Amino acid sequence: MQMTLSNMFSKSQKLDKELQLEIALMIEALVKTGKSEALDLAEKYGEHYLKLEEKISKNDYTKEDAALDRADKRLT
């Protein structure tokens, strides 16, 4: 059985995981350039990545998911 982000995580947690993936891809692209400025920027993005990882592992997403559900109901 293949697991996807949509059935492994709550709605809010899924958004954070998607953002984390985008940050990782930016870091990878910056590192590939090998330029000093890009490496400095990659380091800053790395700090954001780690903060997001901590949030994902420790945060209770109940309130965020409830807020998303309310927003979804207003839009429909």
All heavy atoms as a GROMACS GRO file, in nm:
protein
  610
    1MET      N    1   0.084  -0.118   0.000
    1MET     CA    2   0.000   0.000   0.000
    1MET      C    3   0.089   0.125   0.000
    1MET      O    4   0.177   0.140   0.082
    1MET     CB    5  -0.088  -0.003   0.125
    1MET     CG    6  -0.183   0.112   0.135
    1MET     SD    7  -0.299   0.083   0.270
    1MET     CE    8  -0.276   0.233   0.358
    2GLN      N    9   0.063   0.213  -0.094
    2GLN     CA   10   0.142   0.334  -0.105
    2GLN      C   11   0.084   0.443  -0.016
    2GLN      O   12  -0.034   0.470  -0.017
    2GLN     CB   13   0.143   0.381  -0.250
    2GLN     CG   14   0.230   0.502  -0.271
    2GLN     CD   15   0.228   0.546  -0.416
    2GLN    OE1   16   0.154   0.494  -0.496
    2GLN    NE2   17   0.310   0.643  -0.446
    3MET      N   18   0.171   0.503   0.065
    3MET     CA   19   0.129   0.612   0.153
    3MET      C   20   0.155   0.744   0.082
    3MET      O   21   0.255   0.761   0.014
    3MET     CB   22   0.206   0.608   0.286
    3MET     CG   23   0.184   0.482   0.366
    3MET     SD   24   0.014   0.461   0.418
    3MET     CE   25   0.007   0.579   0.549
    4THR      N   26   0.065   0.838   0.100
    4THR     CA   27   0.083   0.972   0.044
    4THR      C   28   0.074   1.074   0.157
    4THR      O   29   0.027   1.042   0.265
    4THR     CB   30  -0.023   1.003  -0.061
    4THR    OG1   31  -0.151   1.001   0.002
    4THR    CG2   32  -0.021   0.902  -0.175
    5LEU      N   33   0.116   1.195   0.126
    5LEU     CA   34   0.106   1.301   0.227
    5LEU      C   35  -0.037   1.322   0.272
    5LEU      O   36  -0.063   1.351   0.387
    5LEU     CB   37   0.161   1.433   0.173
    5LEU     CG   38   0.312   1.448   0.166
    5LEU    CD1   39   0.348   1.582   0.104
    5LEU    CD2   40   0.376   1.434   0.301
    6SER      N   41  -0.131   1.305   0.180
    6SER     CA   42  -0.270   1.335   0.214
    6SER      C   43  -0.329   1.239   0.316
    6SER      O   44  -0.420   1.276   0.390
    6SER     CB   45  -0.357   1.336   0.088
    6SER     OG   46  -0.355   1.210   0.026
    7ASN      N   47  -0.280   1.117   0.324
    7ASN     CA   48  -0.337   1.026   0.424
    7ASN      C   49  -0.242   0.997   0.540
    7ASN      O   50  -0.278   0.925   0.631
    7ASN     CB   51  -0.387   0.896   0.360
    7ASN     CG   52  -0.278   0.817   0.292
    7ASN    OD1   53  -0.161   0.848   0.304
    7ASN    ND2   54  -0.317   0.716   0.217
    8MET      N   55  -0.125   1.057   0.539
    8MET     CA   56  -0.032   1.038   0.650
    8MET      C   57  -0.037   1.153   0.751
    8MET      O   58  -0.001   1.135   0.866
    8MET     CB   59   0.112   1.028   0.597
    8MET     CG   60   0.142   0.898   0.527
    8MET     SD   61   0.309   0.894   0.458
    8MET     CE   62   0.410   0.924   0.600
    9PHE      N   63  -0.080   1.270   0.704
    9PHE     CA   64  -0.075   1.389   0.787
    9PHE      C   65  -0.208   1.463   0.785
    9PHE      O   66  -0.286   1.449   0.692
    9PHE     CB   67   0.035   1.484   0.737
    9PHE     CG   68   0.171   1.423   0.733
    9PHE    CD1   69   0.228   1.383   0.614
    9PHE    CD2   70   0.244   1.404   0.850
    9PHE    CE1   71   0.354   1.326   0.611
    9PHE    CE2   72   0.369   1.347   0.847
    9PHE     CZ   73   0.424   1.307   0.728
   10SER      N   74  -0.230   1.546   0.885
   10SER     CA   75  -0.348   1.631   0.887
   10SER      C   76  -0.333   1.737   0.777
   10SER      O   77  -0.226   1.754   0.720
   10SER     CB   78  -0.362   1.697   1.023
   10SER     OG   79  -0.263   1.796   1.040
   11LYS      N   80  -0.441   1.811   0.751
   11LYS     CA   81  -0.437   1.913   0.645
   11LYS      C   82  -0.326   2.016   0.670
   11LYS      O   83  -0.248   2.047   0.580
   11LYS     CB   84  -0.570   1.987   0.638
   11LYS     CG   85  -0.682   1.909   0.577
   11LYS     CD   86  -0.808   1.995   0.575
   11LYS     CE   87  -0.925   1.920   0.518
   11LYS     NZ   88  -1.046   2.006   0.515
   12SER      N   89  -0.321   2.068   0.790
   12SER     CA   90  -0.221   2.171   0.822
   12SER      C   91  -0.080   2.114   0.821
   12SER      O   92   0.013   2.178   0.773
   12SER     CB   93  -0.249   2.231   0.960
   12SER     OG   94  -0.376   2.288   0.964
   13GLN      N   95  -0.066   1.995   0.873
   13GLN     CA   96   0.066   1.932   0.876
   13GLN      C   97   0.112   1.902   0.733
   13GLN      O   98   0.230   1.917   0.702
   13GLN     CB   99   0.059   1.804   0.958
   13GLN     CG  100   0.193   1.750   0.998
   13GLN     CD  101   0.181   1.631   1.093
   13GLN    OE1  102   0.076   1.568   1.103
   13GLN    NE2  103   0.288   1.601   1.162
   14LYS      N  104   0.019   1.866   0.646
   14LYS     CA  105   0.052   1.840   0.506
   14LYS      C  106   0.106   1.968   0.441
   14LYS      O  107   0.204   1.963   0.367
   14LYS     CB  108  -0.071   1.790   0.431
   14LYS     CG  109  -0.047   1.764   0.286
   14LYS     CD  110  -0.176   1.718   0.218
   14LYS     CE  111  -0.154   1.709   0.070
   14LYS     NZ  112  -0.243   1.794  -0.005
   15LEU      N  113   0.044   2.082   0.470
   15LEU     CA  114   0.093   2.209   0.414
   15LEU      C  115   0.235   2.238   0.461
   15LEU      O  116   0.319   2.282   0.382
   15LEU     CB  117  -0.001   2.323   0.453
   15LEU     CG  118  -0.140   2.319   0.390
   15LEU    CD1  119  -0.227   2.428   0.451
   15LEU    CD2  120  -0.132   2.335   0.240
   16ASP      N  121   0.262   2.213   0.588
   16ASP     CA  122   0.398   2.234   0.640
   16ASP      C  123   0.497   2.138   0.575
   16ASP      O  124   0.610   2.176   0.544
   16ASP     CB  125   0.400   2.218   0.792
   16ASP     CG  126   0.349   2.340   0.865
   16ASP    OD1  127   0.334   2.447   0.802
   16ASP    OD2  128   0.325   2.330   0.988
   17LYS      N  129   0.457   2.014   0.554
   17LYS     CA  130   0.546   1.916   0.489
   17LYS      C  131   0.573   1.956   0.344
   17LYS      O  132   0.686   1.942   0.296
   17LYS     CB  133   0.486   1.775   0.493
   17LYS     CG  134   0.483   1.711   0.631
   17LYS     CD  135   0.620   1.692   0.690
   17LYS     CE  136   0.692   1.572   0.637
   17LYS     NZ  137   0.821   1.548   0.706
   18GLU      N  138   0.472   2.008   0.276
   18GLU     CA  139   0.492   2.053   0.138
   18GLU      C  140   0.587   2.172   0.134
   18GLU      O  141   0.674   2.180   0.047
   18GLU     CB  142   0.358   2.088   0.074
   18GLU     CG  143   0.273   1.965   0.044
   18GLU     CD  144   0.133   1.998  -0.003
   18GLU    OE1  145   0.090   2.116   0.009
   18GLU    OE2  146   0.065   1.907  -0.052
   19LEU      N  147   0.571   2.266   0.227
   19LEU     CA  148   0.662   2.380   0.237
   19LEU      C  149   0.804   2.332   0.265
   19LEU      O  150   0.901   2.380   0.205
   19LEU     CB  151   0.615   2.477   0.345
   19LEU     CG  152   0.705   2.597   0.372
   19LEU    CD1  153   0.725   2.681   0.246
   19LEU    CD2  154   0.648   2.681   0.484
   20GLN      N  155   0.816   2.236   0.354
   20GLN     CA  156   0.947   2.181   0.388
   20GLN      C  157   1.013   2.118   0.264
   20GLN      O  158   1.133   2.136   0.242
   20GLN     CB  159   0.932   2.078   0.500
   20GLN     CG  160   1.063   2.034   0.558
   20GLN     CD  161   1.045   1.935   0.670
   20GLN    OE1  162   0.954   1.853   0.666
   20GLN    NE2  163   1.130   1.942   0.769
   21LEU      N  164   0.935   2.050   0.184
   21LEU     CA  165   0.988   1.990   0.061
   21LEU      C  166   1.036   2.099  -0.035
   21LEU      O  167   1.145   2.088  -0.093
   21LEU     CB  168   0.882   1.903  -0.007
   21LEU     CG  169   0.921   1.845  -0.141
   21LEU    CD1  170   1.042   1.754  -0.130
   21LEU    CD2  171   0.803   1.770  -0.203
   22GLU      N  172   0.959   2.205  -0.049
   22GLU     CA  173   0.999   2.316  -0.137
   22GLU      C  174   1.128   2.380  -0.087
   22GLU      O  175   1.216   2.414  -0.167
   22GLU     CB  176   0.887   2.420  -0.146
   22GLU     CG  177   0.764   2.371  -0.220
   22GLU     CD  178   0.791   2.339  -0.365
   22GLU    OE1  179   0.873   2.406  -0.430
   22GLU    OE2  180   0.728   2.243  -0.415
   23ILE      N  181   1.140   2.398   0.043
   23ILE     CA  182   1.262   2.455   0.100
   23ILE      C  183   1.382   2.363   0.071
   23ILE      O  184   1.490   2.409   0.033
   23ILE     CB  185   1.248   2.479   0.252
   23ILE    CG1  186   1.148   2.592   0.277
   23ILE    CG2  187   1.383   2.511   0.316
   23ILE    CD1  188   1.110   2.609   0.424
   24ALA      N  189   1.361   2.233   0.086
   24ALA     CA  190   1.469   2.137   0.059
   24ALA      C  191   1.513   2.145  -0.087
   24ALA      O  192   1.634   2.140  -0.116
   24ALA     CB  193   1.424   1.996   0.094
   25LEU      N  194   1.418   2.160  -0.178
   25LEU     CA  195   1.453   2.171  -0.320
   25LEU      C  196   1.529   2.300  -0.349
   25LEU      O  197   1.623   2.301  -0.429
   25LEU     CB  198   1.326   2.163  -0.406
   25LEU     CG  199   1.254   2.028  -0.404
   25LEU    CD1  200   1.121   2.038  -0.476
   25LEU    CD2  201   1.342   1.919  -0.464
   26MET      N  202   1.492   2.409  -0.282
   26MET     CA  203   1.565   2.535  -0.299
   26MET      C  204   1.707   2.522  -0.246
   26MET      O  205   1.803   2.568  -0.309
   26MET     CB  206   1.493   2.650  -0.228
   26MET     CG  207   1.374   2.700  -0.306
   26MET     SD  208   1.313   2.860  -0.251
   26MET     CE  209   1.264   2.826  -0.084
   27ILE      N  210   1.721   2.458  -0.130
   27ILE     CA  211   1.855   2.438  -0.073
   27ILE      C  212   1.941   2.357  -0.169
   27ILE      O  213   2.056   2.392  -0.196
   27ILE     CB  214   1.846   2.368   0.065
   27ILE    CG1  215   1.782   2.462   0.168
   27ILE    CG2  216   1.983   2.321   0.112
   27ILE    CD1  217   1.746   2.395   0.299
   28GLU      N  218   1.884   2.251  -0.221
   28GLU     CA  219   1.958   2.165  -0.315
   28GLU      C  220   2.005   2.244  -0.437
   28GLU      O  221   2.121   2.234  -0.479
   28GLU     CB  222   1.870   2.048  -0.358
   28GLU     CG  223   1.939   1.953  -0.453
   28GLU     CD  224   1.850   1.838  -0.496
   28GLU    OE1  225   1.727   1.849  -0.488
   28GLU    OE2  226   1.906   1.736  -0.540
   29ALA      N  227   1.916   2.327  -0.493
   29ALA     CA  228   1.951   2.406  -0.610
   29ALA      C  229   2.059   2.509  -0.577
   29ALA      O  230   2.152   2.530  -0.656
   29ALA     CB  231   1.827   2.475  -0.666
   30LEU      N  232   2.048   2.572  -0.461
   30LEU     CA  233   2.148   2.671  -0.421
   30LEU      C  234   2.285   2.607  -0.400
   30LEU      O  235   2.387   2.663  -0.440
   30LEU     CB  236   2.102   2.743  -0.293
   30LEU     CG  237   1.986   2.841  -0.310
   30LEU    CD1  238   1.928   2.877  -0.174
   30LEU    CD2  239   2.031   2.965  -0.384
   31VAL      N  240   2.286   2.491  -0.337
   31VAL     CA  241   2.414   2.423  -0.311
   31VAL      C  242   2.481   2.382  -0.442
   31VAL      O  243   2.603   2.391  -0.456
   31VAL     CB  244   2.392   2.302  -0.217
   31VAL    CG1  245   2.516   2.215  -0.211
   31VAL    CG2  246   2.353   2.350  -0.078
   32LYS      N  247   2.400   2.341  -0.539
   32LYS     CA  248   2.456   2.298  -0.668
   32LYS      C  249   2.530   2.409  -0.739
   32LYS      O  250   2.622   2.382  -0.817
   32LYS     CB  251   2.345   2.243  -0.759
   32LYS     CG  252   2.302   2.103  -0.722
   32LYS     CD  253   2.199   2.051  -0.819
   32LYS     CE  254   2.156   1.911  -0.782
   32LYS     NZ  255   2.054   1.858  -0.873
   33THR      N  256   2.491   2.534  -0.715
   33THR     CA  257   2.562   2.645  -0.781
   33THR      C  258   2.704   2.658  -0.730
   33THR      O  259   2.793   2.698  -0.804
   33THR     CB  260   2.490   2.780  -0.759
   33THR    OG1  261   2.501   2.818  -0.622
   33THR    CG2  262   2.346   2.774  -0.802
   34GLY      N  263   2.725   2.626  -0.602
   34GLY     CA  264   2.858   2.634  -0.544
   34GLY      C  265   2.906   2.775  -0.516
   34GLY      O  266   3.017   2.794  -0.467
   35LYS      N  267   2.824   2.874  -0.547
   35LYS     CA  268   2.864   3.014  -0.524
   35LYS      C  269   2.850   3.048  -0.376
   35LYS      O  270   2.760   3.002  -0.308
   35LYS     CB  271   2.779   3.107  -0.608
   35LYS     CG  272   2.800   3.090  -0.756
   35LYS     CD  273   2.719   3.188  -0.835
   35LYS     CE  274   2.743   3.171  -0.983
   35LYS     NZ  275   2.660   3.264  -1.061
   36SER      N  276   2.940   3.130  -0.330
   36SER     CA  277   2.945   3.167  -0.189
   36SER      C  278   2.813   3.228  -0.141
   36SER      O  279   2.762   3.192  -0.036
   36SER     CB  280   3.059   3.266  -0.165
   36SER     OG  281   3.059   3.311  -0.034
   37GLU      N  282   2.758   3.322  -0.218
   37GLU     CA  283   2.633   3.387  -0.180
   37GLU      C  284   2.519   3.285  -0.173
   37GLU      O  285   2.434   3.291  -0.083
   37GLU     CB  286   2.596   3.499  -0.277
   37GLU     CG  287   2.700   3.606  -0.293
   37GLU     CD  288   2.809   3.572  -0.395
   37GLU    OE1  289   2.788   3.483  -0.480
   37GLU    OE2  290   2.916   3.633  -0.388
   38ALA      N  291   2.518   3.194  -0.268
   38ALA     CA  292   2.413   3.092  -0.272
   38ALA      C  293   2.425   2.996  -0.154
   38ALA      O  294   2.325   2.954  -0.096
   38ALA     CB  295   2.419   3.014  -0.403
   39LEU      N  296   2.547   2.965  -0.115
   39LEU     CA  297   2.568   2.877  -0.001
   39LEU      C  298   2.524   2.943   0.129
   39LEU      O  299   2.467   2.878   0.217
   39LEU     CB  300   2.714   2.832   0.006
   39LEU     CG  301   2.762   2.746  -0.111
   39LEU    CD1  302   2.912   2.718  -0.097
   39LEU    CD2  303   2.684   2.618  -0.122
   40ASP      N  304   2.549   3.074   0.140
   40ASP     CA  305   2.502   3.149   0.257
   40ASP      C  306   2.350   3.147   0.264
   40ASP      O  307   2.292   3.128   0.372
   40ASP     CB  308   2.552   3.294   0.253
   40ASP     CG  309   2.703   3.306   0.273
   40ASP    OD1  310   2.764   3.208   0.324
   40ASP    OD2  311   2.759   3.411   0.238
   41LEU      N  312   2.287   3.168   0.150
   41LEU     CA  313   2.141   3.166   0.143
   41LEU      C  314   2.088   3.026   0.174
   41LEU      O  315   1.989   3.010   0.246
   41LEU     CB  316   2.094   3.212   0.005
   41LEU     CG  317   1.947   3.238  -0.013
   41LEU    CD1  318   1.894   3.338   0.090
   41LEU    CD2  319   1.919   3.288  -0.154
   42ALA      N  320   2.156   2.923   0.125
   42ALA     CA  321   2.116   2.785   0.154
   42ALA      C  322   2.121   2.758   0.304
   42ALA      O  323   2.036   2.687   0.358
   42ALA     CB  324   2.205   2.687   0.078
   43GLU      N  325   2.221   2.814   0.369
   43GLU     CA  326   2.232   2.796   0.514
   43GLU      C  327   2.112   2.859   0.586
   43GLU      O  328   2.056   2.802   0.679
   43GLU     CB  329   2.362   2.858   0.564
   43GLU     CG  330   2.387   2.832   0.711
   43GLU     CD  331   2.521   2.887   0.758
   43GLU    OE1  332   2.608   2.919   0.673
   43GLU    OE2  333   2.539   2.897   0.880
   44LYS      N  334   2.071   2.977   0.540
   44LYS     CA  335   1.955   3.044   0.601
   44LYS      C  336   1.828   2.961   0.578
   44LYS      O  337   1.747   2.944   0.669
   44LYS     CB  338   1.936   3.184   0.542
   44LYS     CG  339   2.047   3.279   0.576
   44LYS     CD  340   2.044   3.314   0.723
   44LYS     CE  341   2.152   3.414   0.755
   44LYS     NZ  342   2.173   3.431   0.896
   45TYR      N  343   1.811   2.910   0.457
   45TYR     CA  344   1.696   2.824   0.430
   45TYR      C  345   1.703   2.697   0.514
   45TYR      O  346   1.601   2.643   0.556
   45TYR     CB  347   1.687   2.789   0.282
   45TYR     CG  348   1.620   2.895   0.198
   45TYR    CD1  349   1.690   2.965   0.101
   45TYR    CD2  350   1.485   2.924   0.215
   45TYR    CE1  351   1.629   3.063   0.025
   45TYR    CE2  352   1.423   3.021   0.140
   45TYR     CZ  353   1.495   3.090   0.044
   45TYR     OH  354   1.433   3.186  -0.032
   46GLY      N  355   1.823   2.648   0.539
   46GLY     CA  356   1.841   2.531   0.623
   46GLY      C  357   1.791   2.554   0.764
   46GLY      O  358   1.731   2.466   0.826
   47GLU      N  359   1.812   2.676   0.814
   47GLU     CA  360   1.762   2.710   0.947
   47GLU      C  361   1.608   2.706   0.949
   47GLU      O  362   1.548   2.655   1.043
   47GLU     CB  363   1.812   2.849   0.988
   47GLU     CG  364   1.961   2.854   1.012
   47GLU     CD  365   2.014   2.995   1.027
   47GLU    OE1  366   1.934   3.090   1.039
   47GLU    OE2  367   2.138   3.011   1.026
   48HIS      N  368   1.546   2.759   0.844
   48HIS     CA  369   1.400   2.754   0.834
   48HIS      C  370   1.350   2.610   0.824
   48HIS      O  371   1.249   2.574   0.883
   48HIS     CB  372   1.351   2.835   0.713
   48HIS     CG  373   1.368   2.982   0.729
   48HIS    ND1  374   1.294   3.057   0.818
   48HIS    CD2  375   1.451   3.068   0.667
   48HIS    CE1  376   1.330   3.182   0.810
   48HIS    NE2  377   1.427   3.193   0.719
   49TYR      N  378   1.424   2.530   0.748
   49TYR     CA  379   1.389   2.388   0.733
   49TYR      C  380   1.388   2.318   0.868
   49TYR      O  381   1.295   2.245   0.902
   49TYR     CB  382   1.487   2.320   0.638
   49TYR     CG  383   1.459   2.174   0.613
   49TYR    CD1  384   1.382   2.136   0.505
   49TYR    CD2  385   1.509   2.075   0.696
   49TYR    CE1  386   1.355   2.003   0.480
   49TYR    CE2  387   1.482   1.942   0.674
   49TYR     CZ  388   1.405   1.906   0.566
   49TYR     OH  389   1.377   1.773   0.544
   50LEU      N  390   1.491   2.343   0.948
   50LEU     CA  391   1.502   2.278   1.078
   50LEU      C  392   1.393   2.325   1.174
   50LEU      O  393   1.337   2.245   1.251
   50LEU     CB  394   1.641   2.301   1.138
   50LEU     CG  395   1.755   2.231   1.064
   50LEU    CD1  396   1.889   2.273   1.124
   50LEU    CD2  397   1.739   2.081   1.066
   51LYS      N  398   1.362   2.456   1.171
   51LYS     CA  399   1.253   2.507   1.255
   51LYS      C  400   1.120   2.444   1.217
   51LYS      O  401   1.039   2.410   1.303
   51LYS     CB  402   1.245   2.659   1.245
   51LYS     CG  403   1.357   2.731   1.315
   51LYS     CD  404   1.345   2.881   1.295
   51LYS     CE  405   1.465   2.952   1.354
   51LYS     NZ  406   1.462   3.097   1.327
   52LEU      N  407   1.099   2.429   1.088
   52LEU     CA  408   0.976   2.368   1.040
   52LEU      C  409   0.970   2.220   1.079
   52LEU      O  410   0.864   2.169   1.118
   52LEU     CB  411   0.965   2.385   0.889
   52LEU     CG  412   0.832   2.360   0.823
   52LEU    CD1  413   0.721   2.439   0.889
   52LEU    CD2  414   0.840   2.393   0.675
   53GLU      N  415   1.083   2.152   1.072
   53GLU     CA  416   1.090   2.012   1.114
   53GLU      C  417   1.052   1.998   1.261
   53GLU      O  418   0.978   1.906   1.298
   53GLU     CB  419   1.230   1.956   1.090
   53GLU     CG  420   1.247   1.811   1.129
   53GLU     CD  421   1.162   1.715   1.046
   53GLU    OE1  422   1.142   1.742   0.926
   53GLU    OE2  423   1.117   1.614   1.102
   54GLU      N  424   1.103   2.088   1.343
   54GLU     CA  425   1.069   2.084   1.486
   54GLU      C  426   0.920   2.109   1.507
   54GLU      O  427   0.855   2.041   1.586
   54GLU     CB  428   1.151   2.188   1.562
   54GLU     CG  429   1.128   2.182   1.711
   54GLU     CD  430   1.218   2.279   1.788
   54GLU    OE1  431   1.319   2.326   1.733
   54GLU    OE2  432   1.186   2.306   1.904
   55LYS      N  433   0.866   2.206   1.434
   55LYS     CA  434   0.723   2.235   1.446
   55LYS      C  435   0.640   2.112   1.406
   55LYS      O  436   0.545   2.075   1.474
   55LYS     CB  437   0.684   2.353   1.358
   55LYS     CG  438   0.536   2.382   1.360
   55LYS     CD  439   0.497   2.489   1.260
   55LYS     CE  440   0.346   2.503   1.260
   55LYS     NZ  441   0.299   2.583   1.148
   56ILE      N  442   0.676   2.050   1.296
   56ILE     CA  443   0.601   1.934   1.246
   56ILE      C  444   0.605   1.821   1.347
   56ILE      O  445   0.504   1.754   1.371
   56ILE     CB  446   0.657   1.888   1.110
   56ILE    CG1  447   0.624   1.994   1.002
   56ILE    CG2  448   0.601   1.752   1.069
   56ILE    CD1  449   0.698   1.974   0.872
   57SER      N  450   0.719   1.800   1.411
   57SER     CA  451   0.732   1.687   1.503
   57SER      C  452   0.666   1.712   1.638
   57SER      O  453   0.626   1.618   1.706
   57SER     CB  454   0.879   1.651   1.522
   57SER     OG  455   0.947   1.753   1.589
   58LYS      N  456   0.653   1.841   1.677
   58LYS     CA  457   0.604   1.870   1.812
   58LYS      C  458   0.465   1.933   1.816
   58LYS      O  459   0.401   1.932   1.921
   58LYS     CB  460   0.702   1.963   1.884
   58LYS     CG  461   0.834   1.899   1.912
   58LYS     CD  462   0.925   1.993   1.985
   58LYS     CE  463   1.059   1.926   2.016
   58LYS     NZ  464   1.149   2.018   2.085
   59ASN      N  465   0.421   1.992   1.707
   59ASN     CA  466   0.298   2.071   1.709
   59ASN      C  467   0.173   1.984   1.707
   59ASN      O  468   0.167   1.883   1.638
   59ASN     CB  469   0.296   2.165   1.588
   59ASN     CG  470   0.189   2.270   1.597
   59ASN    OD1  471   0.154   2.315   1.706
   59ASN    ND2  472   0.138   2.311   1.484
   60ASP      N  473   0.074   2.026   1.784
   60ASP     CA  474  -0.060   1.967   1.776
   60ASP      C  475  -0.137   2.049   1.674
   60ASP      O  476  -0.164   2.167   1.697
   60ASP     CB  477  -0.128   1.970   1.913
   60ASP     CG  478  -0.270   1.918   1.909
   60ASP    OD1  479  -0.312   1.862   1.805
   60ASP    OD2  480  -0.340   1.932   2.010
   61TYR      N  481  -0.171   1.989   1.564
   61TYR     CA  482  -0.231   2.061   1.453
   61TYR      C  483  -0.384   2.073   1.464
   61TYR      O  484  -0.449   2.115   1.370
   61TYR     CB  485  -0.194   1.993   1.321
   61TYR     CG  486  -0.054   2.025   1.275
   61TYR    CD1  487   0.054   1.947   1.316
   61TYR    CD2  488  -0.029   2.132   1.193
   61TYR    CE1  489   0.183   1.976   1.274
   61TYR    CE2  490   0.099   2.163   1.151
   61TYR     CZ  491   0.204   2.084   1.191
   61TYR     OH  492   0.331   2.114   1.150
   62THR      N  493  -0.441   2.041   1.578
   62THR     CA  494  -0.585   2.042   1.595
   62THR      C  495  -0.645   2.179   1.564
   62THR      O  496  -0.743   2.190   1.489
   62THR     CB  497  -0.622   1.999   1.738
   62THR    OG1  498  -0.559   1.874   1.766
   62THR    CG2  499  -0.771   1.984   1.754
   63LYS      N  500  -0.588   2.285   1.621
   63LYS     CA  501  -0.642   2.420   1.600
   63LYS      C  502  -0.628   2.464   1.455
   63LYS      O  503  -0.720   2.524   1.398
   63LYS     CB  504  -0.574   2.520   1.692
   63LYS     CG  505  -0.610   2.504   1.837
   63LYS     CD  506  -0.540   2.606   1.924
   63LYS     CE  507  -0.574   2.584   2.070
   63LYS     NZ  508  -0.503   2.678   2.157
   64GLU      N  509  -0.512   2.436   1.396
   64GLU     CA  510  -0.491   2.476   1.256
   64GLU      C  511  -0.586   2.402   1.164
   64GLU      O  512  -0.642   2.461   1.071
   64GLU     CB  513  -0.346   2.449   1.213
   64GLU     CG  514  -0.246   2.544   1.274
   64GLU     CD  515  -0.183   2.490   1.401
   64GLU    OE1  516  -0.242   2.402   1.467
   64GLU    OE2  517  -0.074   2.536   1.436
   65ASP      N  518  -0.608   2.272   1.190
   65ASP     CA  519  -0.700   2.195   1.106
   65ASP      C  520  -0.843   2.246   1.121
   65ASP      O  521  -0.917   2.254   1.022
   65ASP     CB  522  -0.693   2.046   1.142
   65ASP     CG  523  -0.565   1.981   1.092
   65ASP    OD1  524  -0.504   2.033   0.998
   65ASP    OD2  525  -0.527   1.877   1.149
   66ALA      N  526  -0.881   2.282   1.242
   66ALA     CA  527  -1.016   2.336   1.264
   66ALA      C  528  -1.033   2.467   1.188
   66ALA      O  529  -1.138   2.491   1.127
   66ALA     CB  530  -1.040   2.356   1.413
   67ALA      N  531  -0.930   2.551   1.189
   67ALA     CA  532  -0.937   2.678   1.116
   67ALA      C  533  -0.948   2.654   0.965
   67ALA      O  534  -1.024   2.721   0.896
   67ALA     CB  535  -0.815   2.763   1.148
   68LEU      N  536  -0.873   2.557   0.915
   68LEU     CA  537  -0.883   2.524   0.772
   68LEU      C  538  -1.021   2.470   0.738
   68LEU      O  539  -1.077   2.504   0.632
   68LEU     CB  540  -0.776   2.420   0.734
   68LEU     CG  541  -0.636   2.471   0.712
   68LEU    CD1  542  -0.540   2.356   0.685
   68LEU    CD2  543  -0.631   2.570   0.597
   69ASP      N  544  -1.078   2.387   0.824
   69ASP     CA  545  -1.211   2.334   0.799
   69ASP      C  546  -1.314   2.446   0.795
   69ASP      O  547  -1.403   2.448   0.710
   69ASP     CB  548  -1.249   2.231   0.906
   69ASP     CG  549  -1.173   2.100   0.889
   69ASP    OD1  550  -1.121   2.074   0.778
   69ASP    OD2  551  -1.166   2.024   0.989
   70ARG      N  552  -1.303   2.542   0.888
   70ARG     CA  553  -1.395   2.656   0.888
   70ARG      C  554  -1.381   2.738   0.761
   70ARG      O  555  -1.480   2.781   0.701
   70ARG     CB  556  -1.372   2.744   1.011
   70ARG     CG  557  -1.424   2.685   1.140
   70ARG     CD  558  -1.423   2.786   1.256
   70ARG     NE  559  -1.293   2.845   1.282
   70ARG     CZ  560  -1.198   2.792   1.359
   70ARG    NH1  561  -1.219   2.674   1.417
   70ARG    NH2  562  -1.083   2.853   1.378
   71ALA      N  563  -1.258   2.759   0.717
   71ALA     CA  564  -1.235   2.835   0.594
   71ALA      C  565  -1.291   2.761   0.473
   71ALA      O  566  -1.352   2.823   0.386
   71ALA     CB  567  -1.085   2.860   0.577
   72ASP      N  568  -1.274   2.629   0.470
   72ASP     CA  569  -1.329   2.549   0.360
   72ASP      C  570  -1.481   2.560   0.356
   72ASP      O  571  -1.540   2.572   0.248
   72ASP     CB  572  -1.290   2.402   0.375
   72ASP     CG  573  -1.144   2.374   0.339
   72ASP    OD1  574  -1.082   2.462   0.274
   72ASP    OD2  575  -1.094   2.267   0.375
   73LYS      N  576  -1.545   2.557   0.471
   73LYS     CA  577  -1.691   2.566   0.477
   73LYS      C  578  -1.740   2.702   0.428
   73LYS      O  579  -1.844   2.711   0.364
   73LYS     CB  580  -1.740   2.539   0.619
   73LYS     CG  581  -1.728   2.393   0.658
   73LYS     CD  582  -1.772   2.368   0.798
   73LYS     CE  583  -1.749   2.222   0.833
   73LYS     NZ  584  -1.779   2.194   0.973
   74ARG      N  585  -1.666   2.808   0.460
   74ARG     CA  586  -1.706   2.941   0.415
   74ARG      C  587  -1.693   2.956   0.263
   74ARG      O  588  -1.766   3.031   0.201
   74ARG     CB  589  -1.623   3.049   0.483
   74ARG     CG  590  -1.671   3.079   0.623
   74ARG     CD  591  -1.591   3.190   0.680
   74ARG     NE  592  -1.467   3.128   0.727
   74ARG     CZ  593  -1.383   3.181   0.812
   74ARG    NH1  594  -1.403   3.302   0.855
   74ARG    NH2  595  -1.277   3.117   0.851
   75LEU      N  596  -1.598   2.885   0.205
   75LEU     CA  597  -1.575   2.895   0.061
   75LEU      C  598  -1.674   2.812  -0.020
   75LEU      O  599  -1.690   2.836  -0.139
   75LEU     CB  600  -1.431   2.854   0.027
   75LEU     CG  601  -1.324   2.947   0.082
   75LEU    CD1  602  -1.186   2.888   0.055
   75LEU    CD2  603  -1.335   3.085   0.020
   76THR      N  604  -1.737   2.715   0.044
   76THR     CA  605  -1.831   2.630  -0.030
   76THR      C  606  -1.973   2.671  -0.010
   76THR      O  607  -2.011   2.755   0.061
   76THR     CB  608  -1.817   2.483   0.010
   76THR    OG1  609  -1.833   2.470   0.150
   76THR    CG2  610  -1.683   2.431  -0.033
   0.00000   0.00000   0.00000
